[in-house]
């Protein structure tokens, strides 16, 4: 998170990296991506973009992924 409260990506990822998309996708699939995914769901909830069952289903899926990696 940056000082302005927004997520930031290092400048090198945008200007010099040829695998930035793959790298960012892999990061989102890892344990550090779980809070980001949950945050996105919460934002959708606040703006009314996703229905209750969609949010519930996505959160459940994220938590399953989190616990399957720990166990």
PDB file of N, CA, C, O and CB in Angstrom:
ATOM      1  N   UNK A   1       0.848  -1.181   0.000  1.00  0.00           N
ATOM      2  CA  UNK A   1       0.000   0.000   0.000  1.00  0.00           C
ATOM      3  C   UNK A   1       0.890   1.240   0.000  1.00  0.00           C
ATOM      4  O   UNK A   1       1.891   1.313   0.713  1.00  0.00           O
ATOM      5  CB  UNK A   1      -0.963   0.000   1.225  1.00  0.00           C
ATOM      6  N   UNK A   2       0.507   2.182  -0.797  1.00  0.00           N
ATOM      7  CA  UNK A   2       1.251   3.429  -0.842  1.00  0.00           C
ATOM      8  C   UNK A   2       0.770   4.370   0.247  1.00  0.00           C
ATOM      9  O   UNK A   2      -0.177   4.061   0.970  1.00  0.00           O
ATOM     10  CB  UNK A   2       1.118   4.088  -2.212  1.00  0.00           C
ATOM     11  N   UNK A   3       1.412   5.503   0.362  1.00  0.00           N
ATOM     12  CA  UNK A   3       1.036   6.479   1.385  1.00  0.00           C
ATOM     13  C   UNK A   3      -0.361   7.035   1.151  1.00  0.00           C
ATOM     14  O   UNK A   3      -1.024   7.477   2.089  1.00  0.00           O
ATOM     15  CB  UNK A   3       2.042   7.617   1.421  1.00  0.00           C
ATOM     16  N   UNK A   4      -0.807   7.011  -0.106  1.00  0.00           N
ATOM     17  CA  UNK A   4      -2.127   7.524  -0.443  1.00  0.00           C
ATOM     18  C   UNK A   4      -3.244   6.497  -0.236  1.00  0.00           C
ATOM     19  O   UNK A   4      -4.408   6.779  -0.521  1.00  0.00           O
ATOM     20  CB  UNK A   4      -2.134   7.993  -1.870  1.00  0.00           C
ATOM     21  N   UNK A   5      -2.886   5.299   0.263  1.00  0.00           N
ATOM     22  CA  UNK A   5      -3.868   4.263   0.521  1.00  0.00           C
ATOM     23  C   UNK A   5      -4.172   3.383  -0.679  1.00  0.00           C
ATOM     24  O   UNK A   5      -5.064   2.537  -0.612  1.00  0.00           O
ATOM     25  CB  UNK A   5      -5.118   4.883   0.997  1.00  0.00           C
ATOM     26  N   UNK A   6      -3.454   3.565  -1.764  1.00  0.00           N
ATOM     27  CA  UNK A   6      -3.649   2.765  -2.964  1.00  0.00           C
ATOM     28  C   UNK A   6      -2.525   1.750  -3.107  1.00  0.00           C
ATOM     29  O   UNK A   6      -1.400   1.983  -2.664  1.00  0.00           O
ATOM     30  CB  UNK A   6      -3.725   3.660  -4.207  1.00  0.00           C
ATOM     31  N   UNK A   7      -2.836   0.643  -3.719  1.00  0.00           N
ATOM     32  CA  UNK A   7      -1.806  -0.365  -3.975  1.00  0.00           C
ATOM     33  C   UNK A   7      -0.898   0.137  -5.086  1.00  0.00           C
ATOM     34  O   UNK A   7      -1.357   0.733  -6.060  1.00  0.00           O
ATOM     35  CB  UNK A   7      -2.440  -1.742  -4.355  1.00  0.00           C
ATOM     36  N   UNK A   8       0.376  -0.108  -4.927  1.00  0.00           N
ATOM     37  CA  UNK A   8       1.324   0.346  -5.930  1.00  0.00           C
ATOM     38  C   UNK A   8       2.189  -0.824  -6.390  1.00  0.00           C
ATOM     39  O   UNK A   8       2.366  -1.810  -5.673  1.00  0.00           O
ATOM     40  CB  UNK A   8       2.202   1.490  -5.375  1.00  0.00           C
ATOM     41  N   UNK A   9       2.714  -0.691  -7.584  1.00  0.00           N
ATOM     42  CA  UNK A   9       3.629  -1.668  -8.147  1.00  0.00           C
ATOM     43  C   UNK A   9       4.929  -0.941  -8.425  1.00  0.00           C
ATOM     44  O   UNK A   9       4.904   0.186  -8.919  1.00  0.00           O
ATOM     45  CB  UNK A   9       3.049  -2.337  -9.443  1.00  0.00           C
ATOM     46  N   UNK A  10       6.061  -1.551  -8.123  1.00  0.00           N
ATOM     47  CA  UNK A  10       7.344  -0.881  -8.370  1.00  0.00           C
ATOM     48  C   UNK A  10       7.464  -0.426  -9.827  1.00  0.00           C
ATOM     49  O   UNK A  10       7.038  -1.127 -10.745  1.00  0.00           O
ATOM     50  CB  UNK A  10       8.510  -1.818  -8.017  1.00  0.00           C
ATOM     51  N   UNK A  11       8.035   0.731 -10.017  1.00  0.00           N
ATOM     52  CA  UNK A  11       8.195   1.317 -11.354  1.00  0.00           C
ATOM     53  C   UNK A  11       8.929   0.376 -12.308  1.00  0.00           C
ATOM     54  O   UNK A  11       8.624   0.344 -13.500  1.00  0.00           O
ATOM     55  CB  UNK A  11       8.949   2.642 -11.258  1.00  0.00           C
ATOM     56  N   UNK A  12       9.893  -0.390 -11.794  1.00  0.00           N
ATOM     57  CA  UNK A  12      10.646  -1.319 -12.644  1.00  0.00           C
ATOM     58  C   UNK A  12       9.738  -2.351 -13.306  1.00  0.00           C
ATOM     59  O   UNK A  12      10.033  -2.824 -14.404  1.00  0.00           O
ATOM     60  CB  UNK A  12      11.717  -2.028 -11.824  1.00  0.00           C
ATOM     61  N   UNK A  13       8.649  -2.698 -12.652  1.00  0.00           N
ATOM     62  CA  UNK A  13       7.737  -3.690 -13.218  1.00  0.00           C
ATOM     63  C   UNK A  13       7.057  -3.163 -14.479  1.00  0.00           C
ATOM     64  O   UNK A  13       6.732  -3.946 -15.372  1.00  0.00           O
ATOM     65  CB  UNK A  13       6.683  -4.093 -12.185  1.00  0.00           C
ATOM     66  N   UNK A  14       6.840  -1.884 -14.567  1.00  0.00           N
ATOM     67  CA  UNK A  14       6.149  -1.339 -15.721  1.00  0.00           C
ATOM     68  C   UNK A  14       7.086  -0.929 -16.847  1.00  0.00           C
ATOM     69  O   UNK A  14       6.723  -1.016 -18.021  1.00  0.00           O
ATOM     70  CB  UNK A  14       5.331  -0.167 -15.304  1.00  0.00           C
ATOM     71  N   UNK A  15       8.261  -0.492 -16.508  1.00  0.00           N
ATOM     72  CA  UNK A  15       9.128   0.031 -17.559  1.00  0.00           C
ATOM     73  C   UNK A  15      10.131  -0.976 -18.099  1.00  0.00           C
ATOM     74  O   UNK A  15      10.467  -0.914 -19.281  1.00  0.00           O
ATOM     75  CB  UNK A  15       9.859   1.215 -17.050  1.00  0.00           C
ATOM     76  N   UNK A  16      10.616  -1.889 -17.293  1.00  0.00           N
ATOM     77  CA  UNK A  16      11.704  -2.760 -17.737  1.00  0.00           C
ATOM     78  C   UNK A  16      11.401  -4.247 -17.733  1.00  0.00           C
ATOM     79  O   UNK A  16      12.270  -5.033 -18.109  1.00  0.00           O
ATOM     80  CB  UNK A  16      12.872  -2.527 -16.895  1.00  0.00           C
ATOM     81  N   UNK A  17      10.231  -4.665 -17.333  1.00  0.00           N
ATOM     82  CA  UNK A  17       9.967  -6.091 -17.142  1.00  0.00           C
ATOM     83  C   UNK A  17       9.090  -6.646 -18.263  1.00  0.00           C
ATOM     84  O   UNK A  17       8.017  -6.115 -18.551  1.00  0.00           O
ATOM     85  CB  UNK A  17       9.299  -6.331 -15.785  1.00  0.00           C
ATOM     86  N   UNK A  18       9.559  -7.706 -18.881  1.00  0.00           N
ATOM     87  CA  UNK A  18       8.786  -8.311 -19.964  1.00  0.00           C
ATOM     88  C   UNK A  18       7.798  -9.364 -19.470  1.00  0.00           C
ATOM     89  O   UNK A  18       6.942  -9.806 -20.236  1.00  0.00           O
ATOM     90  CB  UNK A  18       9.719  -8.932 -20.971  1.00  0.00           C
ATOM     91  N   UNK A  19       7.898  -9.772 -18.211  1.00  0.00           N
ATOM     92  CA  UNK A  19       7.000 -10.796 -17.656  1.00  0.00           C
ATOM     93  C   UNK A  19       6.130 -10.254 -16.533  1.00  0.00           C
ATOM     94  O   UNK A  19       5.711 -11.005 -15.651  1.00  0.00           O
ATOM     95  CB  UNK A  19       7.806 -11.977 -17.146  1.00  0.00           C
ATOM     96  N   UNK A  20       5.855  -8.953 -16.561  1.00  0.00           N
ATOM     97  CA  UNK A  20       5.143  -8.319 -15.451  1.00  0.00           C
ATOM     98  C   UNK A  20       3.750  -8.903 -15.228  1.00  0.00           C
ATOM     99  O   UNK A  20       3.336  -9.089 -14.083  1.00  0.00           O
ATOM    100  CB  UNK A  20       5.032  -6.836 -15.698  1.00  0.00           C
ATOM    101  N   UNK A  21       3.027  -9.192 -16.302  1.00  0.00           N
ATOM    102  CA  UNK A  21       1.676  -9.714 -16.146  1.00  0.00           C
ATOM    103  C   UNK A  21       1.702 -11.087 -15.484  1.00  0.00           C
ATOM    104  O   UNK A  21       0.934 -11.351 -14.559  1.00  0.00           O
ATOM    105  CB  UNK A  21       0.972  -9.793 -17.504  1.00  0.00           C
ATOM    106  N   UNK A  22       2.576 -11.947 -15.952  1.00  0.00           N
ATOM    107  CA  UNK A  22       2.708 -13.281 -15.358  1.00  0.00           C
ATOM    108  C   UNK A  22       3.127 -13.176 -13.888  1.00  0.00           C
ATOM    109  O   UNK A  22       2.585 -13.876 -13.032  1.00  0.00           O
ATOM    110  CB  UNK A  22       3.736 -14.126 -16.148  1.00  0.00           C
ATOM    111  N   UNK A  23       4.064 -12.325 -13.611  1.00  0.00           N
ATOM    112  CA  UNK A  23       4.569 -12.139 -12.248  1.00  0.00           C
ATOM    113  C   UNK A  23       3.467 -11.653 -11.308  1.00  0.00           C
ATOM    114  O   UNK A  23       3.311 -12.184 -10.209  1.00  0.00           O
ATOM    115  CB  UNK A  23       5.735 -11.143 -12.246  1.00  0.00           C
ATOM    116  N   UNK A  24       2.709 -10.656 -11.734  1.00  0.00           N
ATOM    117  CA  UNK A  24       1.634 -10.122 -10.897  1.00  0.00           C
ATOM    118  C   UNK A  24       0.528 -11.153 -10.686  1.00  0.00           C
ATOM    119  O   UNK A  24      -0.038 -11.241  -9.596  1.00  0.00           O
ATOM    120  CB  UNK A  24       1.052  -8.853 -11.525  1.00  0.00           C
ATOM    121  N   UNK A  25       0.218 -11.930 -11.718  1.00  0.00           N
ATOM    122  CA  UNK A  25      -0.790 -12.986 -11.558  1.00  0.00           C
ATOM    123  C   UNK A  25      -0.329 -14.032 -10.553  1.00  0.00           C
ATOM    124  O   UNK A  25      -1.112 -14.479  -9.715  1.00  0.00           O
ATOM    125  CB  UNK A  25      -1.091 -13.655 -12.910  1.00  0.00           C
ATOM    126  N   UNK A  26       0.926 -14.420 -10.633  1.00  0.00           N
ATOM    127  CA  UNK A  26       1.468 -15.396  -9.684  1.00  0.00           C
ATOM    128  C   UNK A  26       1.430 -14.836  -8.260  1.00  0.00           C
ATOM    129  O   UNK A  26       1.106 -15.556  -7.315  1.00  0.00           O
ATOM    130  CB  UNK A  26       2.916 -15.782 -10.069  1.00  0.00           C
ATOM    131  N   UNK A  27       1.756 -13.575  -8.115  1.00  0.00           N
ATOM    132  CA  UNK A  27       1.724 -12.955  -6.783  1.00  0.00           C
ATOM    133  C   UNK A  27       0.308 -12.954  -6.213  1.00  0.00           C
ATOM    134  O   UNK A  27       0.121 -13.169  -5.015  1.00  0.00           O
ATOM    135  CB  UNK A  27       2.267 -11.515  -6.846  1.00  0.00           C
ATOM    136  N   UNK A  28      -0.683 -12.715  -7.062  1.00  0.00           N
ATOM    137  CA  UNK A  28      -2.067 -12.708  -6.602  1.00  0.00           C
ATOM    138  C   UNK A  28      -2.544 -14.105  -6.226  1.00  0.00           C
ATOM    139  O   UNK A  28      -3.454 -14.236  -5.408  1.00  0.00           O
ATOM    140  CB  UNK A  28      -2.971 -12.124  -7.674  1.00  0.00           C
ATOM    141  N   UNK A  29      -1.958 -15.146  -6.796  1.00  0.00           N
ATOM    142  CA  UNK A  29      -2.343 -16.519  -6.467  1.00  0.00           C
ATOM    143  C   UNK A  29      -1.705 -16.993  -5.168  1.00  0.00           C
ATOM    144  O   UNK A  29      -2.175 -17.958  -4.566  1.00  0.00           O
ATOM    145  CB  UNK A  29      -1.957 -17.455  -7.599  1.00  0.00           C
ATOM    146  N   UNK A  30      -0.657 -16.336  -4.738  1.00  0.00           N
ATOM    147  CA  UNK A  30       0.050 -16.735  -3.528  1.00  0.00           C
ATOM    148  C   UNK A  30      -0.623 -16.228  -2.267  1.00  0.00           C
ATOM    149  O   UNK A  30      -1.641 -15.539  -2.335  1.00  0.00           O
ATOM    150  CB  UNK A  30       1.467 -16.243  -3.575  1.00  0.00           C
ATOM    151  N   UNK A  31      -0.062 -16.563  -1.124  1.00  0.00           N
ATOM    152  CA  UNK A  31      -0.652 -16.170   0.161  1.00  0.00           C
ATOM    153  C   UNK A  31      -0.772 -14.660   0.341  1.00  0.00           C
ATOM    154  O   UNK A  31      -1.698 -14.195   1.005  1.00  0.00           O
ATOM    155  CB  UNK A  31       0.167 -16.736   1.285  1.00  0.00           C
ATOM    156  N   UNK A  32       0.130 -13.899  -0.228  1.00  0.00           N
ATOM    157  CA  UNK A  32       0.049 -12.445  -0.083  1.00  0.00           C
ATOM    158  C   UNK A  32      -1.057 -11.835  -0.933  1.00  0.00           C
ATOM    159  O   UNK A  32      -1.443 -10.687  -0.712  1.00  0.00           O
ATOM    160  CB  UNK A  32       1.372 -11.816  -0.449  1.00  0.00           C
ATOM    161  N   UNK A  33      -1.570 -12.587  -1.899  1.00  0.00           N
ATOM    162  CA  UNK A  33      -2.654 -12.105  -2.739  1.00  0.00           C
ATOM    163  C   UNK A  33      -4.021 -12.239  -2.106  1.00  0.00           C
ATOM    164  O   UNK A  33      -4.972 -11.594  -2.546  1.00  0.00           O
ATOM    165  CB  UNK A  33      -2.643 -12.828  -4.027  1.00  0.00           C
ATOM    166  N   UNK A  34      -4.137 -13.074  -1.070  1.00  0.00           N
ATOM    167  CA  UNK A  34      -5.431 -13.318  -0.431  1.00  0.00           C
ATOM    168  C   UNK A  34      -6.025 -12.040   0.169  1.00  0.00           C
ATOM    169  O   UNK A  34      -7.199 -11.760  -0.074  1.00  0.00           O
ATOM    170  CB  UNK A  34      -5.283 -14.379   0.656  1.00  0.00           C
ATOM    171  N   UNK A  35      -5.271 -11.259   0.935  1.00  0.00           N
ATOM    172  CA  UNK A  35      -5.861 -10.024   1.465  1.00  0.00           C
ATOM    173  C   UNK A  35      -6.281  -9.059   0.354  1.00  0.00           C
ATOM    174  O   UNK A  35      -7.263  -8.332   0.505  1.00  0.00           O
ATOM    175  CB  UNK A  35      -4.872  -9.334   2.395  1.00  0.00           C
ATOM    176  N   UNK A  36      -5.553  -9.049  -0.745  1.00  0.00           N
ATOM    177  CA  UNK A  36      -5.892  -8.168  -1.862  1.00  0.00           C
ATOM    178  C   UNK A  36      -7.218  -8.616  -2.479  1.00  0.00           C
ATOM    179  O   UNK A  36      -8.077  -7.787  -2.779  1.00  0.00           O
ATOM    180  CB  UNK A  36      -4.760  -8.166  -2.932  1.00  0.00           C
ATOM    181  N   UNK A  37      -7.382  -9.917  -2.664  1.00  0.00           N
ATOM    182  CA  UNK A  37      -8.631 -10.438  -3.220  1.00  0.00           C
ATOM    183  C   UNK A  37      -9.813 -10.139  -2.302  1.00  0.00           C
ATOM    184  O   UNK A  37     -10.890  -9.771  -2.769  1.00  0.00           O
ATOM    185  CB  UNK A  37      -8.520 -11.946  -3.455  1.00  0.00           C
ATOM    186  N   UNK A  38      -9.608 -10.298  -1.004  1.00  0.00           N
ATOM    187  CA  UNK A  38     -10.671  -9.993  -0.046  1.00  0.00           C
ATOM    188  C   UNK A  38     -11.020  -8.506  -0.075  1.00  0.00           C
ATOM    189  O   UNK A  38     -12.187  -8.130   0.032  1.00  0.00           O
ATOM    190  CB  UNK A  38     -10.251 -10.411   1.372  1.00  0.00           C
ATOM    191  N   UNK A  39     -10.010  -7.680  -0.219  1.00  0.00           N
ATOM    192  CA  UNK A  39     -10.232  -6.237  -0.291  1.00  0.00           C
ATOM    193  C   UNK A  39     -11.063  -5.885  -1.528  1.00  0.00           C
ATOM    194  O   UNK A  39     -11.956  -5.041  -1.453  1.00  0.00           O
ATOM    195  CB  UNK A  39      -8.883  -5.482  -0.317  1.00  0.00           C
ATOM    196  N   UNK A  40     -10.779  -6.517  -2.646  1.00  0.00           N
ATOM    197  CA  UNK A  40     -11.545  -6.278  -3.866  1.00  0.00           C
ATOM    198  C   UNK A  40     -13.006  -6.671  -3.690  1.00  0.00           C
ATOM    199  O   UNK A  40     -13.903  -5.972  -4.160  1.00  0.00           O
ATOM    200  CB  UNK A  40     -10.934  -7.046  -5.033  1.00  0.00           C
ATOM    201  N   UNK A  41     -13.242  -7.785  -3.015  1.00  0.00           N
ATOM    202  CA  UNK A  41     -14.614  -8.220  -2.758  1.00  0.00           C
ATOM    203  C   UNK A  41     -15.328  -7.200  -1.880  1.00  0.00           C
ATOM    204  O   UNK A  41     -16.485  -6.864  -2.130  1.00  0.00           O
ATOM    205  CB  UNK A  41     -14.631  -9.614  -2.089  1.00  0.00           C
ATOM    206  N   UNK A  42     -14.647  -6.711  -0.859  1.00  0.00           N
ATOM    207  CA  UNK A  42     -15.239  -5.723   0.048  1.00  0.00           C
ATOM    208  C   UNK A  42     -15.574  -4.445  -0.699  1.00  0.00           C
ATOM    209  O   UNK A  42     -16.626  -3.848  -0.470  1.00  0.00           O
ATOM    210  CB  UNK A  42     -14.289  -5.417   1.216  1.00  0.00           C
ATOM    211  N   UNK A  43     -14.684  -4.020  -1.596  1.00  0.00           N
ATOM    212  CA  UNK A  43     -14.965  -2.817  -2.391  1.00  0.00           C
ATOM    213  C   UNK A  43     -16.186  -3.012  -3.277  1.00  0.00           C
ATOM    214  O   UNK A  43     -17.001  -2.102  -3.423  1.00  0.00           O
ATOM    215  CB  UNK A  43     -13.753  -2.450  -3.252  1.00  0.00           C
ATOM    216  N   UNK A  44     -16.315  -4.199  -3.871  1.00  0.00           N
ATOM    217  CA  UNK A  44     -17.477  -4.480  -4.709  1.00  0.00           C
ATOM    218  C   UNK A  44     -18.748  -4.455  -3.874  1.00  0.00           C
ATOM    219  O   UNK A  44     -19.795  -3.991  -4.326  1.00  0.00           O
ATOM    220  CB  UNK A  44     -17.326  -5.839  -5.412  1.00  0.00           C
ATOM    221  N   UNK A  45     -18.644  -4.957  -2.657  1.00  0.00           N
ATOM    222  CA  UNK A  45     -19.789  -4.970  -1.758  1.00  0.00           C
ATOM    223  C   UNK A  45     -20.235  -3.542  -1.455  1.00  0.00           C
ATOM    224  O   UNK A  45     -21.430  -3.248  -1.450  1.00  0.00           O
ATOM    225  CB  UNK A  45     -19.448  -5.719  -0.454  1.00  0.00           C
ATOM    226  N   UNK A  46     -19.286  -2.670  -1.208  1.00  0.00           N
ATOM    227  CA  UNK A  46     -19.595  -1.291  -0.859  1.00  0.00           C
ATOM    228  C   UNK A  46     -20.228  -0.540  -2.021  1.00  0.00           C
ATOM    229  O   UNK A  46     -21.054   0.348  -1.813  1.00  0.00           O
ATOM    230  CB  UNK A  46     -18.341  -0.577  -0.406  1.00  0.00           C
ATOM    231  N   UNK A  47     -19.840  -0.894  -3.248  1.00  0.00           N
ATOM    232  CA  UNK A  47     -20.389  -0.194  -4.408  1.00  0.00           C
ATOM    233  C   UNK A  47     -21.611  -0.900  -4.979  1.00  0.00           C
ATOM    234  O   UNK A  47     -22.247  -0.391  -5.902  1.00  0.00           O
ATOM    235  CB  UNK A  47     -19.330  -0.057  -5.482  1.00  0.00           C
ATOM    236  N   UNK A  48     -21.942  -2.065  -4.438  1.00  0.00           N
ATOM    237  CA  UNK A  48     -23.121  -2.782  -4.883  1.00  0.00           C
ATOM    238  C   UNK A  48     -22.940  -3.521  -6.204  1.00  0.00           C
ATOM    239  O   UNK A  48     -23.930  -3.858  -6.854  1.00  0.00           O
ATOM    240  CB  UNK A  48     -24.249  -1.834  -5.006  1.00  0.00           C
ATOM    241  N   UNK A  49     -21.713  -3.780  -6.614  1.00  0.00           N
ATOM    242  CA  UNK A  49     -21.474  -4.433  -7.893  1.00  0.00           C
ATOM    243  C   UNK A  49     -21.708  -5.934  -7.873  1.00  0.00           C
ATOM    244  O   UNK A  49     -22.033  -6.524  -8.904  1.00  0.00           O
ATOM    245  CB  UNK A  49     -20.085  -4.163  -8.332  1.00  0.00           C
ATOM    246  N   UNK A  50     -21.551  -6.545  -6.739  1.00  0.00           N
ATOM    247  CA  UNK A  50     -21.708  -8.002  -6.667  1.00  0.00           C
ATOM    248  C   UNK A  50     -22.816  -8.342  -5.682  1.00  0.00           C
ATOM    249  O   UNK A  50     -22.972  -7.687  -4.652  1.00  0.00           O
ATOM    250  CB  UNK A  50     -20.377  -8.690  -6.249  1.00  0.00           C
ATOM    251  N   UNK A  51     -23.573  -9.362  -6.010  1.00  0.00           N
ATOM    252  CA  UNK A  51     -24.635  -9.808  -5.127  1.00  0.00           C
ATOM    253  C   UNK A  51     -24.081 -10.543  -3.925  1.00  0.00           C
ATOM    254  O   UNK A  51     -22.917 -10.941  -3.911  1.00  0.00           O
ATOM    255  CB  UNK A  51     -25.604 -10.693  -5.874  1.00  0.00           C
ATOM    256  N   UNK A  52     -24.914 -10.721  -2.919  1.00  0.00           N
ATOM    257  CA  UNK A  52     -24.505 -11.359  -1.672  1.00  0.00           C
ATOM    258  C   UNK A  52     -23.916 -12.736  -1.918  1.00  0.00           C
ATOM    259  O   UNK A  52     -22.846 -13.047  -1.396  1.00  0.00           O
ATOM    260  CB  UNK A  52     -25.683 -11.465  -0.720  1.00  0.00           C
ATOM    261  N   UNK A  53     -24.591 -13.568  -2.704  1.00  0.00           N
ATOM    262  CA  UNK A  53     -24.124 -14.929  -2.905  1.00  0.00           C
ATOM    263  C   UNK A  53     -22.831 -14.982  -3.706  1.00  0.00           C
ATOM    264  O   UNK A  53     -22.002 -15.863  -3.476  1.00  0.00           O
ATOM    265  CB  UNK A  53     -25.186 -15.740  -3.596  1.00  0.00           C
ATOM    266  N   UNK A  54     -22.644 -14.059  -4.640  1.00  0.00           N
ATOM    267  CA  UNK A  54     -21.375 -13.997  -5.370  1.00  0.00           C
ATOM    268  C   UNK A  54     -20.232 -13.680  -4.421  1.00  0.00           C
ATOM    269  O   UNK A  54     -19.186 -14.327  -4.468  1.00  0.00           O
ATOM    270  CB  UNK A  54     -21.443 -12.944  -6.491  1.00  0.00           C
ATOM    271  N   UNK A  55     -20.424 -12.690  -3.564  1.00  0.00           N
ATOM    272  CA  UNK A  55     -19.380 -12.310  -2.606  1.00  0.00           C
ATOM    273  C   UNK A  55     -19.094 -13.461  -1.645  1.00  0.00           C
ATOM    274  O   UNK A  55     -17.934 -13.781  -1.386  1.00  0.00           O
ATOM    275  CB  UNK A  55     -19.796 -11.048  -1.819  1.00  0.00           C
ATOM    276  N   UNK A  56     -20.144 -14.078  -1.120  1.00  0.00           N
ATOM    277  CA  UNK A  56     -19.983 -15.182  -0.192  1.00  0.00           C
ATOM    278  C   UNK A  56     -19.209 -16.321  -0.842  1.00  0.00           C
ATOM    279  O   UNK A  56     -18.305 -16.892  -0.232  1.00  0.00           O
ATOM    280  CB  UNK A  56     -21.343 -15.673   0.296  1.00  0.00           C
ATOM    281  N   UNK A  57     -19.562 -16.646  -2.069  1.00  0.00           N
ATOM    282  CA  UNK A  57     -18.905 -17.729  -2.787  1.00  0.00           C
ATOM    283  C   UNK A  57     -17.431 -17.420  -3.025  1.00  0.00           C
ATOM    284  O   UNK A  57     -16.580 -18.290  -2.836  1.00  0.00           O
ATOM    285  CB  UNK A  57     -19.608 -17.987  -4.114  1.00  0.00           C
ATOM    286  N   UNK A  58     -17.121 -16.206  -3.433  1.00  0.00           N
ATOM    287  CA  UNK A  58     -15.729 -15.836  -3.688  1.00  0.00           C
ATOM    288  C   UNK A  58     -14.911 -15.837  -2.405  1.00  0.00           C
ATOM    289  O   UNK A  58     -13.770 -16.298  -2.397  1.00  0.00           O
ATOM    290  CB  UNK A  58     -15.656 -14.463  -4.350  1.00  0.00           C
ATOM    291  N   UNK A  59     -15.488 -15.323  -1.316  1.00  0.00           N
ATOM    292  CA  UNK A  59     -14.775 -15.324  -0.040  1.00  0.00           C
ATOM    293  C   UNK A  59     -14.510 -16.749   0.439  1.00  0.00           C
ATOM    294  O   UNK A  59     -13.432 -17.049   0.951  1.00  0.00           O
ATOM    295  CB  UNK A  59     -15.573 -14.552   1.019  1.00  0.00           C
ATOM    296  N   UNK A  60     -15.494 -17.616   0.268  1.00  0.00           N
ATOM    297  CA  UNK A  60     -15.325 -19.009   0.677  1.00  0.00           C
ATOM    298  C   UNK A  60     -14.218 -19.668  -0.140  1.00  0.00           C
ATOM    299  O   UNK A  60     -13.403 -20.413   0.404  1.00  0.00           O
ATOM    300  CB  UNK A  60     -16.648 -19.788   0.518  1.00  0.00           C
ATOM    301  N   UNK A  61     -14.187 -19.399  -1.427  1.00  0.00           N
ATOM    302  CA  UNK A  61     -13.157 -19.954  -2.294  1.00  0.00           C
ATOM    303  C   UNK A  61     -11.764 -19.467  -1.874  1.00  0.00           C
ATOM    304  O   UNK A  61     -10.819 -20.254  -1.845  1.00  0.00           O
ATOM    305  CB  UNK A  61     -13.434 -19.577  -3.756  1.00  0.00           C
ATOM    306  N   UNK A  62     -11.634 -18.200  -1.554  1.00  0.00           N
ATOM    307  CA  UNK A  62     -10.355 -17.627  -1.120  1.00  0.00           C
ATOM    308  C   UNK A  62      -9.907 -18.284   0.180  1.00  0.00           C
ATOM    309  O   UNK A  62      -8.738 -18.642   0.324  1.00  0.00           O
ATOM    310  CB  UNK A  62     -10.471 -16.092  -0.936  1.00  0.00           C
ATOM    311  N   UNK A  63     -10.823 -18.442   1.117  1.00  0.00           N
ATOM    312  CA  UNK A  63     -10.466 -19.046   2.401  1.00  0.00           C
ATOM    313  C   UNK A  63     -10.073 -20.511   2.239  1.00  0.00           C
ATOM    314  O   UNK A  63      -9.176 -20.994   2.931  1.00  0.00           O
ATOM    315  CB  UNK A  63     -11.630 -18.924   3.383  1.00  0.00           C
ATOM    316  N   UNK A  64     -10.736 -21.214   1.335  1.00  0.00           N
ATOM    317  CA  UNK A  64     -10.350 -22.601   1.070  1.00  0.00           C
ATOM    318  C   UNK A  64      -8.924 -22.665   0.542  1.00  0.00           C
ATOM    319  O   UNK A  64      -8.143 -23.522   0.955  1.00  0.00           O
ATOM    320  CB  UNK A  64     -11.319 -23.253   0.067  1.00  0.00           C
ATOM    321  N   UNK A  65      -8.585 -21.762  -0.366  1.00  0.00           N
ATOM    322  CA  UNK A  65      -7.233 -21.720  -0.913  1.00  0.00           C
ATOM    323  C   UNK A  65      -6.230 -21.423   0.191  1.00  0.00           C
ATOM    324  O   UNK A  65      -5.164 -22.036   0.251  1.00  0.00           O
ATOM    325  CB  UNK A  65      -7.130 -20.667  -2.030  1.00  0.00           C
ATOM    326  N   UNK A  66      -6.567 -20.499   1.048  1.00  0.00           N
ATOM    327  CA  UNK A  66      -5.665 -20.119   2.139  1.00  0.00           C
ATOM    328  C   UNK A  66      -5.414 -21.288   3.065  1.00  0.00           C
ATOM    329  O   UNK A  66      -4.265 -21.540   3.428  1.00  0.00           O
ATOM    330  CB  UNK A  66      -6.236 -18.943   2.928  1.00  0.00           C
ATOM    331  N   UNK A  67      -6.448 -22.010   3.461  1.00  0.00           N
ATOM    332  CA  UNK A  67      -6.282 -23.110   4.405  1.00  0.00           C
ATOM    333  C   UNK A  67      -5.667 -24.334   3.747  1.00  0.00           C
ATOM    334  O   UNK A  67      -4.984 -25.105   4.421  1.00  0.00           O
ATOM    335  CB  UNK A  67      -7.615 -23.474   5.021  1.00  0.00           C
ATOM    336  N   UNK A  68      -5.886 -24.538   2.456  1.00  0.00           N
ATOM    337  CA  UNK A  68      -5.283 -25.681   1.790  1.00  0.00           C
ATOM    338  C   UNK A  68      -3.769 -25.510   1.669  1.00  0.00           C
ATOM    339  O   UNK A  68      -3.036 -26.499   1.651  1.00  0.00           O
ATOM    340  CB  UNK A  68      -5.906 -25.878   0.408  1.00  0.00           C
ATOM    341  N   UNK A  69      -3.303 -24.288   1.588  1.00  0.00           N
ATOM    342  CA  UNK A  69      -1.864 -24.025   1.534  1.00  0.00           C
ATOM    343  C   UNK A  69      -1.205 -24.211   2.888  1.00  0.00           C
ATOM    344  O   UNK A  69      -0.043 -24.611   2.970  1.00  0.00           O
ATOM    345  CB  UNK A  69      -1.605 -22.618   1.029  1.00  0.00           C
ATOM    346  N   UNK A  70      -1.950 -23.920   3.956  1.00  0.00           N
ATOM    347  CA  UNK A  70      -1.387 -24.073   5.306  1.00  0.00           C
ATOM    348  C   UNK A  70      -1.329 -25.530   5.714  1.00  0.00           C
ATOM    349  O   UNK A  70      -0.396 -25.948   6.401  1.00  0.00           O
ATOM    350  CB  UNK A  70      -2.207 -23.284   6.325  1.00  0.00           C
ATOM    351  N   UNK A  71      -2.328 -26.315   5.295  1.00  0.00           N
ATOM    352  CA  UNK A  71      -2.436 -27.697   5.742  1.00  0.00           C
ATOM    353  C   UNK A  71      -1.770 -28.622   4.822  1.00  0.00           C
ATOM    354  O   UNK A  71      -1.768 -29.830   5.055  1.00  0.00           O
ATOM    355  CB  UNK A  71      -3.839 -28.097   5.900  1.00  0.00           C
TER     356      UNK A  71
END
